[in-house]
Amino acid sequence: MDLPIGETQLIPVGDSPMNVWTAGDDGPTVLLVHGIPTNHRLWWDVVPTVAQRARVLAVDMAGYGDSPAPDGQPVDLAAQAARLLGLLDALDLERVVVVGHDLGGGVAQILATTASERVAGLGVVDGVCYDAWPVPLVRAMKAGWPLVRQLPPAALGTALRPALRTLFAHQERAKPFLDRFVEPWERPDGPRLLSRHLRSLDSVYTQTVAPFLPRLTVPAEVVWGRQDHQMKPEHGQRLADDLPGARLTWVDDASHFVPADRPDVVAEAVLRLVERV
């Protein structure tokens, strides 16, 4: 699938590679981290704007998109955070601005609190936090992970599309993003991989780092869709209150997939972080 700018490459990290969409040459490095069940294409309309003033790395976490997850390799939030640190090491990057959506928001919080020397700025866009997740839609999928594992790939894609469509406020923007999100799960190993991710979901990771959020000293931006009926707005408010000096941006005409609904607002927030580091 062609990208609007830049290119993807597989970067060796430990025992398996990580797929990374890279764009932009100058300025601070921004690491964009998606959630479940999306991939680097979540940032399709965000990267071109940010890449004008920064170097952008939009990753596929292990077992998502085009990043493999060999059997036995954990895929929980802590493991994903550790692999991203491995990616920074592989690319010889000392510090980056980290921006995460959904599960990626939780991974970003883990990185900021446990590897603060590597994080120059923190951005959370409708991200998992505290004990507020798994969200109802994903909780229902997690409960049915044995069924998900047994689904034919095409049937999984058919089931995902209408469920994910409810997470867009701008329905006219939904179809191309649904195609980008669902395609990896329609591959032969897609159902088995998604069931692994569902089984790994546990709010213990964000609950563990929550007490350390008020101690962070890096610039922070929180962006939240007012219409998000899964990660509800009160969680965004709490997160912004806990992060010292955080700027909170409400997006009235966005649901959970804010980077798809309003990429302009997300890009502006990321660039504010870039200016502050």
C-alpha positions as CSV (number, residue, x, y, z in Angstrom):
1,M,0.0,0.0,0.0
2,D,1.6,3.3,-1.1
3,L,2.3,5.9,1.5
4,P,1.7,9.6,1.1
5,I,5.3,10.4,2.0
6,G,8.5,8.6,3.1
7,E,9.0,4.8,3.1
8,T,8.8,1.8,5.3
9,Q,11.7,-0.4,6.4
10,L,12.3,-3.4,8.6
11,I,14.7,-2.6,11.4
12,P,16.3,-5.5,13.2
13,V,15.4,-5.4,16.9
14,G,16.4,-8.3,19.0
15,D,15.2,-11.6,17.5
16,S,12.7,-10.1,15.0
17,P,12.5,-6.9,12.9
18,M,10.2,-4.0,13.5
19,N,8.4,-2.2,10.6
20,V,8.9,1.5,10.7
21,W,7.5,4.2,8.4
22,T,10.1,7.0,8.2
23,A,9.6,10.5,6.8
24,G,11.3,13.8,7.2
25,D,15.0,14.6,7.7
26,D,15.4,17.6,10.0
27,G,14.4,18.5,13.5
28,P,13.7,16.4,16.6
29,T,12.7,12.7,16.1
30,V,9.0,11.9,16.8
31,L,8.0,8.3,17.5
32,L,4.3,7.6,16.7
33,V,2.8,4.5,18.3
34,H,-0.6,3.1,17.3
35,G,-3.1,1.0,19.3
36,I,-5.3,-2.0,18.8
37,P,-6.2,-3.2,16.2
38,T,-4.5,-0.6,14.0
39,N,-0.9,-0.1,12.7
40,H,1.4,2.7,11.4
41,R,-1.3,3.7,8.8
42,L,-3.3,5.2,11.6
43,W,-1.1,8.3,11.2
44,W,-1.6,8.5,7.4
45,D,-2.7,12.1,7.4
46,V,-0.6,13.2,10.4
47,V,2.9,12.3,9.2
48,P,3.0,14.5,6.1
49,T,2.5,17.6,8.2
50,V,4.7,16.7,11.1
51,A,7.5,15.6,8.7
52,Q,7.9,19.1,7.5
53,R,9.5,20.1,10.8
54,A,10.6,16.8,12.3
55,R,12.0,13.3,11.6
56,V,9.0,10.9,12.0
57,L,9.0,7.2,12.9
58,A,5.6,5.6,12.8
59,V,6.0,2.1,14.0
60,D,4.1,-1.2,13.8
61,M,4.4,-2.7,17.3
62,A,5.3,-6.4,17.5
63,G,2.5,-8.5,15.9
64,Y,0.8,-5.6,14.3
65,G,0.8,-4.4,10.6
66,D,4.0,-5.6,9.1
67,S,6.0,-6.3,12.3
68,P,6.2,-10.0,13.1
69,A,5.8,-11.5,16.6
70,P,7.4,-14.9,16.8
71,D,5.8,-17.5,19.0
72,G,6.9,-17.1,22.6
73,Q,7.6,-13.3,22.2
74,P,5.4,-11.4,24.6
75,V,3.1,-8.7,23.1
76,D,1.9,-6.9,26.3
77,L,2.4,-3.2,26.9
78,A,5.6,-3.6,28.9
79,A,7.1,-5.8,26.2
80,Q,6.1,-3.4,23.5
81,A,7.7,-0.5,25.4
82,A,10.9,-2.6,25.8
83,R,11.0,-3.3,22.0
84,L,10.7,0.4,21.2
85,L,13.7,1.1,23.4
86,G,15.5,-1.6,21.4
87,L,14.4,0.2,18.2
88,L,15.9,3.5,19.5
89,D,19.1,1.7,20.3
90,A,19.2,0.1,16.9
91,L,18.8,3.5,15.3
92,D,21.2,5.2,17.7
93,L,18.6,7.6,18.9
94,E,19.2,9.0,22.4
95,R,15.9,10.9,22.9
96,V,12.6,11.2,21.0
97,V,9.2,12.8,21.3
98,V,6.8,9.9,21.9
99,V,3.2,10.2,20.9
100,G,0.7,7.3,21.3
101,H,-2.9,6.6,20.6
102,D,-5.0,3.9,22.4
103,L,-2.6,1.2,23.5
104,G,0.2,3.3,22.1
105,G,-0.7,6.0,24.7
106,G,-0.1,3.4,27.4
107,V,3.2,2.4,25.9
108,A,4.2,6.1,25.7
109,Q,3.4,6.5,29.5
110,I,5.5,3.5,30.3
111,L,8.4,4.9,28.3
112,A,8.1,8.3,29.8
113,T,8.1,7.0,33.4
114,T,10.5,4.1,33.2
115,A,13.0,5.4,30.6
116,S,12.6,9.2,31.1
117,E,16.1,9.9,29.8
118,R,15.0,8.7,26.4
119,V,11.8,10.7,26.2
120,A,12.0,14.4,25.3
121,G,8.2,15.0,25.1
122,L,5.0,13.0,25.7
123,G,1.8,13.0,23.7
124,V,-1.3,10.9,24.4
125,V,-4.2,10.8,22.0
126,D,-7.2,9.0,23.4
127,G,-4.8,6.7,25.1
128,V,-5.4,3.9,27.6
129,C,-4.6,4.9,31.1
130,Y,-5.2,4.0,34.8
131,D,-7.7,1.1,35.2
132,A,-10.0,2.5,32.5
133,W,-9.3,-0.2,29.9
134,P,-9.7,-2.6,28.1
135,V,-12.5,-0.5,26.7
136,P,-16.0,-2.1,26.3
137,L,-15.6,-3.0,22.6
138,V,-12.2,-4.6,23.1
139,R,-13.2,-6.2,26.4
140,A,-16.0,-8.1,24.5
141,M,-13.5,-9.2,21.9
142,K,-11.0,-10.3,24.6
143,A,-13.7,-12.5,26.3
144,G,-14.2,-14.2,22.9
145,W,-10.5,-14.6,22.1
146,P,-10.8,-18.4,21.5
147,L,-13.5,-17.7,18.9
148,V,-11.4,-15.0,17.3
149,R,-8.5,-17.4,17.0
150,Q,-10.7,-19.9,15.0
151,L,-12.2,-17.4,12.6
152,P,-11.3,-17.5,9.0
153,P,-9.3,-14.4,8.2
154,A,-11.9,-13.0,5.8
155,A,-14.6,-13.5,8.5
156,L,-12.5,-11.7,11.0
157,G,-12.2,-8.7,8.6
158,T,-15.9,-8.8,8.1
159,A,-16.5,-8.7,11.8
160,L,-14.0,-5.9,12.5
161,R,-15.2,-3.4,10.0
162,P,-18.6,-2.5,11.4
163,A,-17.3,-2.6,15.0
164,L,-14.4,-0.2,14.2
165,R,-16.6,2.1,12.1
166,T,-18.4,3.1,15.3
167,L,-15.2,4.7,16.5
168,F,-15.2,7.4,13.8
169,A,-17.1,10.6,14.0
170,H,-16.5,11.5,10.4
171,Q,-18.0,8.5,8.7
172,E,-16.9,9.8,5.2
173,R,-13.3,9.3,6.3
174,A,-13.8,5.8,7.7
175,K,-13.6,3.5,4.7
176,P,-9.9,4.0,3.7
177,F,-8.8,3.8,7.3
178,L,-10.8,0.6,7.8
179,D,-9.1,-0.9,4.8
180,R,-5.7,0.0,6.3
181,F,-6.5,-1.2,9.7
182,V,-8.2,-4.5,8.8
183,E,-5.9,-5.8,5.9
184,P,-3.2,-7.3,8.2
185,W,-5.9,-9.3,10.1
186,E,-7.1,-10.8,6.9
187,R,-3.8,-12.4,6.3
188,P,-3.5,-16.2,7.1
189,D,-2.1,-15.7,10.6
190,G,-4.2,-12.6,11.4
191,P,-6.8,-14.3,13.7
192,R,-4.2,-16.1,15.7
193,L,-2.1,-12.9,16.1
194,L,-5.1,-10.8,17.2
195,S,-6.2,-13.4,19.7
196,R,-2.6,-13.1,21.2
197,H,-3.0,-9.4,21.6
198,L,-6.4,-9.7,23.1
199,R,-5.2,-12.1,25.7
200,S,-2.3,-9.8,26.7
201,L,-4.5,-6.8,27.5
202,D,-4.2,-5.8,31.2
203,S,-4.5,-2.4,32.8
204,V,-1.9,-3.4,35.5
205,Y,0.8,-1.8,33.3
206,T,-0.8,1.7,33.2
207,Q,-1.9,1.4,36.9
208,T,1.7,0.6,37.8
209,V,3.1,3.8,36.2
210,A,0.2,6.1,37.1
211,P,1.7,7.3,40.4
212,F,4.8,8.4,38.5
213,L,3.0,10.6,36.0
214,P,2.9,13.7,38.2
215,R,6.7,13.5,38.6
216,L,7.4,13.9,34.9
217,T,9.2,17.0,33.8
218,V,8.9,16.7,30.0
219,P,6.5,18.7,27.9
220,A,3.2,16.9,27.5
221,E,0.2,17.2,25.2
222,V,-3.1,15.4,25.7
223,V,-5.6,15.3,22.8
224,W,-9.1,13.7,23.2
225,G,-12.2,13.2,21.1
226,R,-15.3,14.5,22.9
227,Q,-17.3,11.8,21.1
228,D,-15.1,8.9,22.3
229,H,-17.6,6.5,23.8
230,Q,-14.8,3.9,24.6
231,M,-11.9,5.8,26.3
232,K,-14.3,8.4,27.7
233,P,-13.3,12.1,28.0
234,E,-13.1,12.1,31.8
235,H,-10.0,9.9,31.4
236,G,-8.4,12.5,29.2
237,Q,-9.1,15.2,31.8
238,R,-7.6,13.1,34.6
239,L,-4.5,12.4,32.6
240,A,-4.0,16.0,31.7
241,D,-4.4,17.0,35.4
242,D,-1.8,14.4,36.4
243,L,0.8,15.5,33.8
244,P,2.6,18.7,35.0
245,G,2.0,21.5,32.6
246,A,0.2,19.4,30.1
247,R,-1.9,21.1,27.4
248,L,-5.3,19.4,26.9
249,T,-7.0,19.8,23.5
250,W,-10.6,18.7,23.2
251,V,-11.7,17.7,19.7
252,D,-15.5,18.2,19.6
253,D,-16.0,16.5,16.2
254,A,-13.9,13.4,16.8
255,S,-14.5,10.0,18.4
256,H,-11.8,7.5,19.3
257,F,-9.8,7.5,16.1
258,V,-8.9,11.2,16.4
259,P,-5.8,10.8,14.1
260,A,-8.2,9.8,11.4
261,D,-11.1,12.1,12.3
262,R,-9.0,15.2,12.8
263,P,-5.4,14.7,11.7
264,D,-4.9,18.4,11.6
265,V,-5.5,18.8,15.3
266,V,-3.2,15.9,16.2
267,A,-0.5,17.2,13.9
268,E,-0.7,20.6,15.6
269,A,-0.3,19.1,19.0
270,V,2.7,17.0,17.9
271,L,4.3,20.1,16.5
272,R,3.8,22.0,19.7
273,L,5.8,19.2,21.4
274,V,8.5,19.5,18.8
275,E,8.7,23.2,19.5
276,R,9.0,22.7,23.2
277,V,11.8,20.2,23.3
